[in-house]
Amino acid sequence: MFTVRLSRPKPYGVARRFRNLALAALLLVPLAAGAAPKDLVAFGDSLTAGYGLAPEEGFVPQLQRWLDARGEEVTVQNAGVSGDTTAGGLARIDWTLAAPVDAMIVTLGGNDLLRGIPPQEARANLDAILTRADDKGIPVLLVPMQAPGNYGPDYKADFDAIYAGLAESHGALLAEPFLAPILALPDRQQALADYVQPDGIHPNAAGVALVVEALGPKVLELLARAE
């Protein structure tokens, strides 16, 4: 007579399968968490582009390092074009927003001031730019320019009012004027000598560092809106 022995499943085979599943899950968690950093577009003119500075000294690379140091998972894209007016920005905004964008910093208007463009035209252009961002659900941080006094008090008042009005109507975040951290220093003449390039318009590397340090908390607030 033959005796048939039924073999029982080896417990270690089941355990191994569970172990492999658990290991795979653990490996996938950090990949999912760190796979998609936010895309932050810095949209502006030469102040954004980093005019007159070494590649690592401009606004975008300094902002990127500031955010990296605070553990932010974000890639800052340089969409600054030297010499761009608000009209130039409007002409290229659709192309800029064709790529994935999670949040945007808008710093335009300085070249409108240099050309004496009427405030109502600059406002209309910025309004259209913000509308494009609204249509795509992209949160915006609007960084103002301040008009000099040489165009007269009415022009200055009308131009300076553009940014707060648009930020309110579009629900955008509003920063201090781009150059405010430099111009607010006690000795303005010394500040210009220490933190601005010889052209008297564009900040040097140290000046950009002041701008980034002042603007950084608002950028963090912007990124929180992009969650």
Steps between C-alpha positions, in 0.01 A plus 500: 500500500620844417465794735432835337642796685347837427761773527395815682590839347829618630431797724813677392365526142199700615713709730740574219217625278370731774852620567556581133169689481588701810845578362354617169255727684780652705704566189209664320413743780806728469474488123142621512583769754795646313410429139330828410653825623290808433574713194530868593531744210672834560345716226650841445762720340873553558456508878377143478737395221809601699634774275868581553560211739679167482255212442511388863449853636166591344160515664384154393806299609519689830129440563546133411779465758292685762209261447727193491649601835149494646420155367257611231448252216478754219669584172519873421481571127657819366244666271663842514569689176720808519330810363152348519206730564161389626392480135794271425406283795142475378623399154682196641288398800303232314822335383642515853191341653485226238748302712402364843492788750396473865558863603631822349683814612424801279749789506430736211458873453851638536548545126157655467622762746821558308296560183232710667223262390161618631403323823166387356681307226733330747204415719304348212795283401561375853129440544501278190808309624336430835180396324695239302638363826153503658361303207753223570456511878857619555562704818700819444730716707498852355815704561450876450712763335497853640486800267758777542378851563627650175179422310297703746291409805194388301695253290676364807177461695326326209789265428572408860132414553503240221639211703288513815186541290579201278605281792165569667289441189679176409558365850875503439764536768664843510866546588693812585657679202792302360769751598342597833754309716779710348323835485378466858853497641578808714766648271354476150810624323716246679242229432511575128880485506506172693211309346431636150698463179662810346197550273305606810210268412591135548607351834838333526539153651487634856195708414323198355571314824318776691207480259476121531519510879214753512289331232559142616222479761245616242627234260445238769147629542453475124623141493259411778218616274623258234444195721 
